[in-house]
């Protein structure tokens, strides 16, 4: 083995380790606020479920996802032009600085909430740079027969991070809410220094102009759609949701038209941001369709499971509402375990046998797990619930690693950055879209029977009829958010003044562990069945798309491959000499 070969063998594991750390910290921060939000808003001295504060709540949760979804393609293209490692390192630096600024937040009220939202947006910029270039850096560093394992480990870390974030947020926020942001600082600082010292660009660069019109139409169009979805699940006037809001309709329709215009522009500019010609590659197209549908099925699942556990199951089994956020994260760990087991194994095997069998089987297994969850009683036995979650994790793990490797293997070397960014855009946008779909389905299910059930339940326990009807007229989204945040929903809705006026026994029952879970269980189950039915359909279509991807395909372009190999050997030789 030559010195350059030895350096090459060492470097690929350095590249995998650092990019996996980067993806892990990005995905941990995508979910860490979900459990920590009650303590954050208490620190800000705000009530997140108050009508005027719902937007702050939503943007703290979803602003980070929206930014990463919009920017990954542009940042992937910049990586192809100026160096993937250079863009990746910049992402780690931005992520570190924004994490520091988040952790030193000193303001309260609306000003504090706006500062957190702004810094989360900046953090999302850093996260987009990391996500857009990590897969391309791994693909450059590993030979084709090892990419499935390498990309599988990276993908496993990414999805596992979204569940780790739940537990970390639940542990740190009750101690001090600033720790939720501070915990990322030493990790991202270490990753930044490590990346700047050890990562080197081994990929092929193709300088070119920046597609300004493409960037503008794509960015504004996608932002308009994702913002429309965000406000569509909020109440509007007398409507339970905002889908009839003129501004929401303008965002959705206008955004869709801009994306159509963007597609037309990309077929006519010399240096397009979004390489539409990549969709001529069957493995790339089928893999991205499957990934989009899998993300649609998986994206809103976390929210639904948290509401199910925090609002119904955990209180029924004696857990206080205040402790349910942490325990919800802990009780969802079987899903992470299933993914951690299946992801690396399927990635390793797909290097030898191809992606189609594993990815297709994974989506079928995931659809079966959704069917099992939909058929389950709302007051389930935990071993059955944990097994269904484990099965879902196994299915998603079987799918994610081989599918990601197949997508990256199908790309020509000089298009890996933009191709990785395109793939990440589909998945990130699907996550936001999925949350909107799942919430809408749940709210529709709740709005049918929750108001009448609430009036009957409250009036039976001495709540005046006028107050009971007023509470029943509140949008169900308030109930969902209260459950999601681990608040006692009835206590939050009635308020201390009304509760003090009730007989002590009635007040204790209404705010206890039994009333709200029993009240919400029947309408919640109706919405649950519809939401999981959608997830089943999405996974089955993803399985069909995966089946149609064709046999194992690795892009072969002799001229580009030779150029890439020569550039790679030069870089590794220089690194070995140093």
C-alpha positions as CSV (number, residue, x, y, z in Angstrom):
1,X,0.0,0.0,0.0
2,X,1.4,3.4,-1.0
3,X,1.5,6.3,1.4
4,X,-1.3,8.0,-0.6
5,X,-3.4,4.8,-0.3
6,X,-2.9,4.8,3.4
7,X,-3.9,8.4,3.7
8,X,-6.9,7.7,1.6
9,X,-8.0,4.8,3.8
10,X,-7.6,6.9,6.9
11,X,-9.2,10.0,5.5
12,X,-12.5,8.3,4.5
13,X,-13.2,7.4,8.1
14,X,-12.3,10.9,9.2
15,X,-14.8,12.3,6.6
16,X,-17.5,9.9,7.8
17,X,-17.0,10.6,11.5
18,X,-17.0,14.4,11.1
19,X,-20.0,14.5,8.7
20,X,-21.9,12.1,10.9
21,X,-21.3,14.4,13.9
22,X,-22.5,17.3,11.8
23,X,-25.7,15.6,10.6
24,X,-26.3,14.4,14.2
25,X,-26.1,17.8,15.8
26,X,-28.3,19.3,13.0
27,X,-31.1,16.7,13.5
28,X,-30.9,16.8,17.3
29,X,-31.6,20.5,17.0
30,X,-34.5,19.9,14.7
31,X,-36.4,18.2,17.6
32,X,-34.8,19.3,20.8
33,X,-37.2,22.2,21.2
34,X,-40.3,20.0,20.9
35,X,-40.0,18.8,24.5
36,X,-38.3,21.9,25.9
37,X,-40.9,24.5,24.6
38,X,-42.9,24.7,27.9
39,X,-39.8,25.6,29.9
40,X,-38.5,28.0,27.2
41,X,-41.8,29.9,27.2
42,X,-41.9,29.9,31.0
43,X,-38.4,31.4,30.8
44,X,-39.7,34.0,28.3
45,X,-42.7,34.7,30.6
46,X,-45.2,33.8,27.8
47,X,-48.1,31.5,27.5
48,X,-47.6,29.6,24.1
49,X,-51.2,28.5,23.8
50,X,-52.6,32.0,24.2
51,X,-54.2,33.0,20.9
52,X,-51.7,35.7,20.1
53,X,-48.7,33.5,20.8
54,X,-49.5,30.5,18.6
55,X,-47.4,31.9,15.8
56,X,-44.3,32.2,18.0
57,X,-44.8,28.6,19.0
58,X,-45.1,27.4,15.4
59,X,-42.2,29.4,14.1
60,X,-39.9,28.2,16.9
61,X,-40.7,24.6,15.9
62,X,-40.9,24.9,12.2
63,X,-38.7,27.9,11.1
64,X,-35.6,25.8,11.4
65,X,-37.1,23.1,9.1
66,X,-38.4,25.7,6.6
67,X,-34.9,27.3,6.2
68,X,-33.1,24.0,5.8
69,X,-35.6,22.9,3.2
70,X,-35.3,26.1,1.1
71,X,-31.5,26.4,1.2
72,X,-30.0,22.9,0.8
73,X,-30.2,22.9,-3.1
74,X,-28.4,26.3,-3.4
75,X,-25.8,25.3,-0.9
76,X,-25.3,21.9,-2.7
77,X,-24.7,23.8,-5.9
78,X,-22.2,26.1,-4.2
79,X,-20.4,23.1,-3.0
80,X,-20.0,21.8,-6.5
81,X,-18.7,25.1,-7.6
82,X,-16.4,26.2,-4.7
83,X,-15.7,23.0,-2.8
84,X,-18.0,20.9,-0.7
85,X,-15.7,20.9,2.3
86,X,-15.4,24.7,2.2
87,X,-19.2,25.0,2.3
88,X,-19.5,22.3,4.9
89,X,-16.9,24.0,7.2
90,X,-18.7,27.3,6.8
91,X,-21.9,25.6,7.9
92,X,-20.3,24.3,11.1
93,X,-19.0,27.7,11.9
94,X,-22.4,29.4,11.4
95,X,-24.1,26.7,13.4
96,X,-21.6,27.2,16.3
97,X,-22.0,31.0,16.4
98,X,-25.8,30.8,16.3
99,X,-25.8,28.2,19.0
100,X,-23.8,30.5,21.2
101,X,-26.1,33.4,20.5
102,X,-29.2,31.3,21.3
103,X,-27.7,30.2,24.6
104,X,-27.1,33.7,25.8
105,X,-30.6,34.9,25.2
106,X,-31.5,37.5,27.8
107,X,-34.8,39.0,26.6
108,X,-38.3,38.0,27.7
109,X,-41.7,38.3,26.1
110,X,-42.3,38.8,22.4
111,X,-38.8,40.3,22.0
112,X,-37.2,37.2,23.4
113,X,-39.3,34.9,21.2
114,X,-38.4,36.9,18.1
115,X,-34.7,36.7,19.0
116,X,-34.9,32.9,19.4
117,X,-36.8,32.6,16.1
118,X,-34.2,34.8,14.2
119,X,-31.3,32.8,15.7
120,X,-33.0,29.5,14.9
121,X,-33.2,30.7,11.3
122,X,-29.5,31.5,11.3
123,X,-28.8,28.1,12.8
124,X,-30.9,26.6,10.1
125,X,-28.6,28.3,7.5
126,X,-25.7,26.5,9.1
127,X,-27.6,23.3,9.2
128,X,-28.5,23.5,5.5
129,X,-24.8,24.0,4.6
130,X,-23.9,20.9,6.7
131,X,-26.8,18.7,5.3
132,X,-26.3,19.8,1.7
133,X,-22.7,18.7,1.5
134,X,-22.2,15.9,4.0
135,X,-23.5,13.1,1.7
136,X,-21.4,14.4,-1.2
137,X,-18.3,14.5,1.0
138,X,-18.9,10.9,2.0
139,X,-19.5,9.8,-1.6
140,X,-16.3,11.5,-2.7
141,X,-14.3,9.8,0.1
142,X,-15.6,6.2,-0.2
143,X,-15.4,3.8,-3.1
144,X,-18.8,2.7,-4.6
145,X,-18.7,-0.7,-2.9
146,X,-18.5,0.9,0.6
147,X,-20.9,3.8,0.2
148,X,-24.0,2.0,1.3
149,X,-22.5,1.3,4.7
150,X,-21.0,4.8,5.0
151,X,-24.1,6.7,3.9
152,X,-26.2,4.3,6.0
153,X,-24.3,5.1,9.2
154,X,-24.6,8.8,8.3
155,X,-28.3,8.5,7.6
156,X,-28.9,6.5,10.8
157,X,-27.2,9.2,12.9
158,X,-29.4,11.8,11.2
159,X,-32.8,10.1,11.9
160,X,-31.7,8.9,15.4
161,X,-30.8,12.5,16.2
162,X,-34.4,13.6,15.9
163,X,-35.3,11.1,18.7
164,X,-32.2,11.8,20.8
165,X,-33.2,15.5,20.7
166,X,-36.5,14.7,22.4
167,X,-34.8,13.1,25.4
168,X,-32.0,15.7,25.6
169,X,-34.5,18.5,25.5
170,X,-36.6,16.8,28.2
171,X,-33.7,16.3,30.5
172,X,-32.1,19.8,30.2
173,X,-35.0,22.2,29.9
174,X,-36.4,21.6,33.5
175,X,-32.9,22.3,34.9
176,X,-32.3,25.5,32.9
177,X,-33.9,26.3,29.5
178,X,-30.7,28.0,28.1
179,X,-29.0,24.6,28.4
180,X,-31.1,23.4,25.5
181,X,-29.1,25.7,23.2
182,X,-25.8,25.6,25.1
183,X,-25.5,21.8,24.8
184,X,-24.8,22.2,21.1
185,X,-21.9,24.7,21.6
186,X,-19.1,22.4,22.7
187,X,-20.1,19.7,20.2
188,X,-20.4,22.1,17.2
189,X,-17.2,24.0,18.3
190,X,-15.3,20.7,18.4
191,X,-16.7,19.7,15.0
192,X,-15.8,23.0,13.5
193,X,-12.2,22.9,14.6
194,X,-11.9,19.3,13.5
195,X,-13.4,19.9,10.1
196,X,-11.2,22.9,9.4
197,X,-8.1,20.9,10.3
198,X,-8.8,17.5,8.8
199,X,-11.3,17.7,6.0
200,X,-10.0,18.1,2.4
201,X,-11.8,18.5,-0.9
202,X,-11.4,15.3,-2.9
203,X,-14.4,16.0,-5.1
204,X,-14.4,17.4,-8.6
205,X,-15.3,21.1,-8.9
206,X,-17.1,22.6,-11.8
207,X,-17.0,26.4,-11.7
208,X,-20.0,28.2,-13.1
209,X,-22.3,31.2,-12.8
210,X,-24.9,31.5,-10.1
211,X,-28.5,31.0,-11.2
212,X,-30.0,34.1,-9.6
213,X,-33.5,33.8,-11.2
214,X,-33.6,30.2,-10.2
215,X,-32.6,30.9,-6.7
216,X,-35.1,33.7,-6.3
217,X,-38.1,31.8,-7.8
218,X,-37.3,28.6,-5.9
219,X,-36.6,30.3,-2.6
220,X,-39.7,32.5,-2.6
221,X,-42.0,29.8,-4.1
222,X,-41.0,27.2,-1.5
223,X,-41.1,29.6,1.4
224,X,-44.6,30.8,0.3
225,X,-45.8,27.2,0.3
226,X,-44.2,26.2,3.6
227,X,-45.4,29.4,5.3
228,X,-48.9,28.7,3.9
229,X,-48.9,25.3,5.4
230,X,-47.6,26.6,8.8
231,X,-50.5,29.1,9.0
232,X,-53.0,26.7,7.4
233,X,-53.1,24.6,10.6
234,X,-53.9,27.7,12.7
235,X,-57.4,29.0,13.2
236,X,-58.8,31.6,10.9
237,X,-61.9,33.7,12.0
238,X,-64.6,31.2,12.9
239,X,-62.9,28.3,11.1
240,X,-61.0,25.6,12.9
241,X,-58.1,25.9,10.4
242,X,-56.8,28.5,8.1
243,X,-57.0,26.8,4.7
244,X,-59.6,29.4,3.6
245,X,-57.5,32.3,4.7
246,X,-56.8,34.5,1.6
247,X,-53.2,34.9,2.6
248,X,-52.7,31.1,3.0
249,X,-54.3,30.5,-0.4
250,X,-52.2,33.2,-1.9
251,X,-49.1,31.6,-0.5
252,X,-50.0,28.1,-1.6
253,X,-51.2,29.0,-5.1
254,X,-48.6,31.7,-5.7
255,X,-45.8,29.5,-4.4
256,X,-46.9,26.6,-6.7
257,X,-46.9,29.0,-9.7
258,X,-43.4,30.3,-8.8
259,X,-42.1,26.7,-8.6
260,X,-43.6,26.0,-12.1
261,X,-41.8,29.1,-13.3
262,X,-38.6,27.9,-11.6
263,X,-38.8,24.6,-13.4
264,X,-39.1,26.4,-16.8
265,X,-36.2,28.7,-15.9
266,X,-34.0,25.7,-15.0
267,X,-34.4,24.2,-18.5
268,X,-33.1,27.4,-20.1
269,X,-30.2,28.8,-18.1
270,X,-26.6,27.9,-18.7
271,X,-25.8,27.0,-15.1
272,X,-29.0,25.9,-13.5
273,X,-29.3,25.6,-9.7
274,X,-31.7,22.6,-9.9
275,X,-30.4,20.2,-12.6
276,X,-33.7,18.9,-14.0
277,X,-31.7,16.6,-16.4
278,X,-30.7,14.5,-13.3
279,X,-34.3,13.2,-13.3
280,X,-33.4,11.3,-16.6
281,X,-31.5,9.0,-14.3
282,X,-34.0,6.3,-13.3
283,X,-32.4,5.4,-10.0
284,X,-32.2,9.1,-9.0
285,X,-35.8,9.8,-9.8
286,X,-37.2,6.6,-8.3
287,X,-35.1,7.0,-5.1
288,X,-36.2,10.6,-4.6
289,X,-39.9,9.8,-5.2
290,X,-39.6,7.0,-2.6
291,X,-37.7,9.2,-0.2
292,X,-40.3,12.0,-0.5
293,X,-43.2,9.7,0.2
294,X,-41.4,8.0,3.1
295,X,-40.8,11.4,4.6
296,X,-44.5,12.3,4.2
297,X,-45.4,9.1,6.0
298,X,-42.8,9.6,8.8
299,X,-42.7,13.4,9.2
300,X,-45.9,14.0,11.2
301,X,-45.6,10.7,13.0
302,X,-43.5,12.1,15.8
303,X,-46.0,14.8,16.6
304,X,-48.9,12.4,16.6
305,X,-47.1,9.9,18.9
306,X,-46.1,12.7,21.3
307,X,-49.7,13.9,21.5
308,X,-51.0,10.4,22.0
309,X,-48.5,9.7,24.8
310,X,-48.6,13.1,26.5
311,X,-52.3,13.9,26.2
312,X,-53.8,10.4,26.8
313,X,-51.7,7.4,27.6
314,X,-49.2,8.7,30.1
315,X,-51.8,10.7,32.3
316,X,-54.0,7.6,32.3
317,X,-51.1,5.6,33.7
318,X,-50.4,8.0,36.6
319,X,-47.8,10.4,35.0
320,X,-48.2,14.1,35.8
321,X,-48.8,16.3,32.8
322,X,-45.6,18.2,33.6
323,X,-43.5,15.0,33.4
324,X,-45.1,13.7,30.2
325,X,-42.7,15.4,27.7
326,X,-39.6,13.6,29.0
327,X,-41.4,10.3,29.3
328,X,-42.9,10.5,25.9
329,X,-39.3,10.8,24.4
330,X,-38.2,7.8,26.5
331,X,-41.2,5.6,25.6
332,X,-40.5,6.3,21.8
333,X,-36.9,4.9,22.0
334,X,-37.9,1.5,20.6
335,X,-38.3,3.2,17.2
336,X,-34.8,4.6,17.4
337,X,-33.4,1.2,18.4
338,X,-35.1,-0.4,15.4
339,X,-33.6,2.2,13.1
340,X,-30.1,1.8,14.7
341,X,-30.1,-1.9,14.1
342,X,-31.6,-2.0,10.6
343,X,-29.9,1.0,9.1
344,X,-26.2,0.0,9.1
345,X,-27.0,-3.6,8.3
346,X,-29.2,-2.8,5.3
347,X,-26.6,-0.2,4.1
348,X,-23.8,-2.8,4.3
349,X,-25.8,-5.5,2.5
350,X,-27.0,-3.0,-0.2
351,X,-23.3,-2.5,-1.2
352,X,-23.4,-6.1,-2.3
353,X,-27.0,-6.8,-3.4
354,X,-28.3,-3.3,-4.4
355,X,-31.0,-1.1,-2.8
356,X,-34.2,-2.3,-4.4
357,X,-34.9,-5.4,-2.2
358,X,-34.1,-3.6,1.1
359,X,-35.8,-0.3,0.3
360,X,-39.0,-1.9,-1.0
361,X,-39.2,-4.3,1.9
362,X,-38.5,-1.5,4.4
363,X,-41.5,0.5,3.1
364,X,-43.8,-2.5,3.3
365,X,-42.7,-3.2,6.8
366,X,-43.3,0.5,7.7
367,X,-46.8,0.4,6.3
368,X,-47.5,-2.7,8.4
369,X,-46.4,-0.9,11.5
370,X,-48.7,2.0,10.7
371,X,-51.6,-0.4,10.2
372,X,-50.7,-2.0,13.6
373,X,-50.7,1.4,15.3
374,X,-54.0,2.4,13.7
375,X,-55.6,-0.8,14.9
376,X,-54.4,-0.4,18.4
377,X,-56.6,0.8,21.3
378,X,-55.9,4.4,22.4
379,X,-55.2,3.0,25.9
380,X,-52.8,0.4,24.5
381,X,-50.6,-2.1,26.4
382,X,-47.0,-0.8,26.2
383,X,-45.3,-4.0,25.0
384,X,-47.5,-4.0,21.8
385,X,-46.9,-0.3,21.3
386,X,-43.2,-0.6,21.7
387,X,-43.1,-3.6,19.3
388,X,-45.0,-1.6,16.7
389,X,-42.6,1.4,17.1
390,X,-39.6,-1.0,16.8
391,X,-41.1,-2.5,13.6
392,X,-41.5,1.1,12.2
393,X,-37.9,1.9,13.0
394,X,-36.7,-1.4,11.4
395,X,-38.8,-0.6,8.2
396,X,-37.5,3.0,8.0
397,X,-33.9,1.8,8.6
398,X,-34.2,-0.9,5.9
399,X,-35.3,1.8,3.5
400,X,-33.3,4.9,4.3
401,X,-29.7,3.7,4.1
402,X,-29.9,1.7,0.8
403,X,-32.1,4.4,-0.8
404,X,-29.7,7.2,0.1
405,X,-26.7,5.2,-1.2
406,X,-28.5,4.4,-4.5
407,X,-29.3,8.1,-5.0
408,X,-25.8,9.2,-4.5
409,X,-24.3,6.3,-6.5
410,X,-26.5,7.3,-9.5
411,X,-25.0,10.9,-9.6
412,X,-22.1,11.9,-11.8
413,X,-19.1,13.1,-9.6
414,X,-19.4,16.8,-10.5
415,X,-23.2,16.8,-9.6
416,X,-23.0,15.1,-6.2
417,X,-23.4,18.4,-4.2
418,X,-26.5,19.7,-6.1
419,X,-27.9,16.1,-6.3
420,X,-27.5,15.7,-2.5
421,X,-29.1,19.1,-2.0
422,X,-32.1,18.3,-4.3
423,X,-32.6,15.0,-2.4
424,X,-32.4,16.8,1.0
425,X,-34.9,19.5,-0.2
426,X,-37.5,16.8,-1.1
427,X,-37.2,15.2,2.3
428,X,-37.1,18.4,4.4
429,X,-40.0,20.0,2.5
430,X,-41.9,16.7,2.9
431,X,-41.4,16.9,6.7
432,X,-43.1,20.3,6.9
433,X,-45.8,19.2,4.5
434,X,-46.4,16.1,6.5
435,X,-46.8,18.0,9.7
436,X,-49.4,20.2,8.0
437,X,-51.2,17.1,6.6
438,X,-51.2,15.1,9.9
439,X,-52.3,18.1,12.0
440,X,-55.1,18.9,9.5
441,X,-56.3,15.3,9.6
442,X,-56.2,15.2,13.4
443,X,-57.9,18.6,13.8
444,X,-60.7,17.5,11.3
445,X,-61.2,14.3,13.4
446,X,-61.3,16.2,16.7
447,X,-63.7,19.0,15.4
448,X,-66.4,16.5,14.7
449,X,-67.1,15.2,18.2
450,X,-64.8,17.0,20.6
451,X,-67.0,20.1,21.1
452,X,-70.1,18.2,22.1
453,X,-68.1,15.9,24.3
454,X,-66.4,18.8,26.0
455,X,-69.8,20.6,26.7
456,X,-71.3,17.5,28.2
457,X,-68.2,16.6,30.3
458,X,-67.7,20.1,31.7
459,X,-71.3,20.9,32.5
460,X,-71.6,17.5,34.3
461,X,-69.0,18.7,36.7
462,X,-70.4,22.1,37.6
463,X,-68.8,24.3,34.9
464,X,-71.4,27.0,33.9
465,X,-73.0,26.2,30.5
466,X,-71.8,29.5,29.0
467,X,-68.2,28.8,29.9
468,X,-68.4,25.2,28.7
469,X,-69.8,26.3,25.3
470,X,-67.2,29.0,25.0
471,X,-64.4,26.5,25.6
472,X,-66.0,23.9,23.2
473,X,-65.9,26.6,20.5
474,X,-62.1,27.0,20.8
475,X,-60.1,25.6,17.9
476,X,-59.0,22.0,18.6
477,X,-55.5,23.1,17.7
478,X,-55.3,24.7,21.1
479,X,-56.0,21.3,22.7
480,X,-53.4,19.6,20.5
481,X,-50.8,22.2,21.4
482,X,-51.5,22.0,25.1
483,X,-51.1,18.2,24.9
484,X,-47.9,18.5,22.8
485,X,-46.4,20.9,25.4
486,X,-47.2,18.8,28.4
487,X,-49.7,21.3,29.9
488,X,-52.7,20.2,31.8
489,X,-55.2,21.1,29.0
490,X,-58.3,21.6,31.1
491,X,-56.4,23.6,33.8
492,X,-54.9,25.8,31.0
493,X,-58.3,26.4,29.3
494,X,-60.4,27.0,32.4
495,X,-57.9,29.1,34.3
496,X,-57.5,29.4,38.1
497,X,-60.5,31.8,38.5
498,X,-63.1,29.4,37.2
499,X,-61.5,26.4,38.9
500,X,-61.6,28.1,42.3
501,X,-65.3,28.7,41.9
502,X,-66.0,25.0,41.4
503,X,-66.6,22.4,44.1
504,X,-63.2,21.0,45.1
505,X,-64.1,17.5,44.0
506,X,-65.2,18.6,40.6
507,X,-62.1,20.8,40.1
508,X,-59.8,18.0,41.2
509,X,-61.5,15.5,38.7
510,X,-61.5,17.9,35.8
511,X,-57.7,18.6,36.2
512,X,-56.8,15.1,37.2
513,X,-55.4,12.2,35.1
514,X,-58.7,10.8,34.0
515,X,-61.0,13.5,32.6
516,X,-59.1,14.9,29.7
517,X,-57.7,11.6,28.4
518,X,-61.2,10.1,28.5
519,X,-62.7,13.2,26.8
520,X,-60.2,13.3,23.9
521,X,-59.7,9.5,23.3
522,X,-62.7,8.8,21.0
523,X,-62.3,11.9,18.7
524,X,-58.5,11.5,18.8
525,X,-58.8,7.9,17.6
526,X,-60.9,8.9,14.7
527,X,-58.2,11.4,13.5
528,X,-55.5,8.8,14.3
529,X,-57.0,6.2,12.0
530,X,-57.3,8.7,9.1
531,X,-53.7,10.1,9.7
532,X,-52.2,6.6,9.8
533,X,-54.2,5.6,6.8
534,X,-52.5,8.4,4.9
535,X,-49.1,7.2,6.2
536,X,-49.9,3.6,5.0
537,X,-50.8,4.8,1.5
538,X,-47.6,7.0,1.3
539,X,-45.4,4.1,2.3
540,X,-47.0,1.7,-0.1
541,X,-46.6,4.1,-3.0
542,X,-43.0,4.6,-1.9
543,X,-42.5,0.8,-2.0
544,X,-43.8,0.7,-5.6
545,X,-41.5,3.6,-6.6
546,X,-38.6,1.8,-5.0
547,X,-39.5,-1.5,-6.8
548,X,-39.4,0.4,-10.1
549,X,-35.9,1.9,-9.6
550,X,-34.4,-0.9,-11.7
551,X,-31.3,-3.0,-10.9
552,X,-28.3,-1.7,-9.1
553,X,-26.9,1.3,-10.9
554,X,-23.6,3.2,-10.3
555,X,-23.1,6.2,-12.6
556,X,-20.4,5.6,-15.2
557,X,-19.0,8.5,-17.1
558,X,-15.4,7.6,-18.1
559,X,-14.2,11.1,-18.9
560,X,-15.7,12.7,-15.7
561,X,-14.7,9.7,-13.6
562,X,-11.1,9.8,-14.8
563,X,-11.0,13.5,-14.1
564,X,-12.4,13.0,-10.6
565,X,-10.0,10.1,-9.9
566,X,-7.0,12.2,-11.0
567,X,-8.1,15.1,-8.9
568,X,-8.7,12.8,-5.9
569,X,-5.2,11.2,-6.2
570,X,-3.5,14.6,-6.4
571,X,-5.2,15.8,-3.3
572,X,-4.5,12.6,-1.3
573,X,-0.9,12.6,-2.4
574,X,-0.5,16.2,-1.2
575,X,-2.2,15.2,2.1
576,X,0.2,12.2,2.5
577,X,3.2,14.4,1.9
578,X,2.1,16.9,4.6
